[in-house]
Amino acid sequence: MTLLLPIFAVIILVAVLVIPVDYWRTGHTKRARLFSLAGLIVLFGYTVYQADQLY
């Protein structure tokens, strides 16, 4: 399970970086903002989880 989490995080990170850019180019700015916000929340949650694992 511990090995899967970083892989999962990388997949999410790629999706979060690629999907909003793609939407932005096609003109779906609202959807791009929504994906960016969701990505930041997921990234923040993952960072907190990793920090929690250290202590």
C-alpha positions in Angstrom: 0.0 0.0 0.0 2.8 2.4 0.9 4.3 1.9 -2.6 1.1 2.6 -4.4 0.5 6.0 -2.8 3.4 7.8 -4.5 2.4 6.2 -7.8 -1.2 7.3 -7.3 0.0 10.8 -6.4 2.1 11.1 -9.6 -0.9 10.0 -11.7 -3.1 12.6 -10.0 -0.4 15.2 -10.4 -0.1 14.5 -14.2 -3.9 14.6 -14.6 -4.1 17.8 -12.6 -1.5 19.5 -14.7 -2.6 18.2 -18.1 -6.4 18.3 -17.9 -6.8 22.0 -17.0 -4.3 23.1 -19.7 -6.2 21.1 -22.2 -9.5 22.6 -21.1 -8.0 26.1 -21.1 -6.9 25.7 -24.7 -10.3 24.6 -25.8 -12.0 27.5 -24.0 -13.5 25.7 -21.0 -12.1 28.2 -18.4 -14.6 27.4 -15.7 -13.9 23.6 -15.9 -10.1 24.3 -16.0 -10.4 26.3 -12.8 -12.4 23.6 -11.1 -9.9 20.9 -12.0 -7.0 23.1 -10.8 -8.8 23.8 -7.5 -9.5 20.1 -7.1 -5.9 19.2 -7.8 -4.6 21.7 -5.3 -6.9 20.2 -2.6 -5.8 16.7 -3.4 -2.1 17.8 -3.4 -2.6 19.5 0.0 -4.3 16.5 1.4 -1.6 14.2 0.2 1.1 16.5 1.7 -0.6 16.6 5.0 -1.0 12.8 4.9 2.7 12.3 4.2 3.7 14.8 6.9 1.4 12.8 9.3 3.2 9.6 8.4 6.6 11.1 9.3 5.7 11.7 13.0 
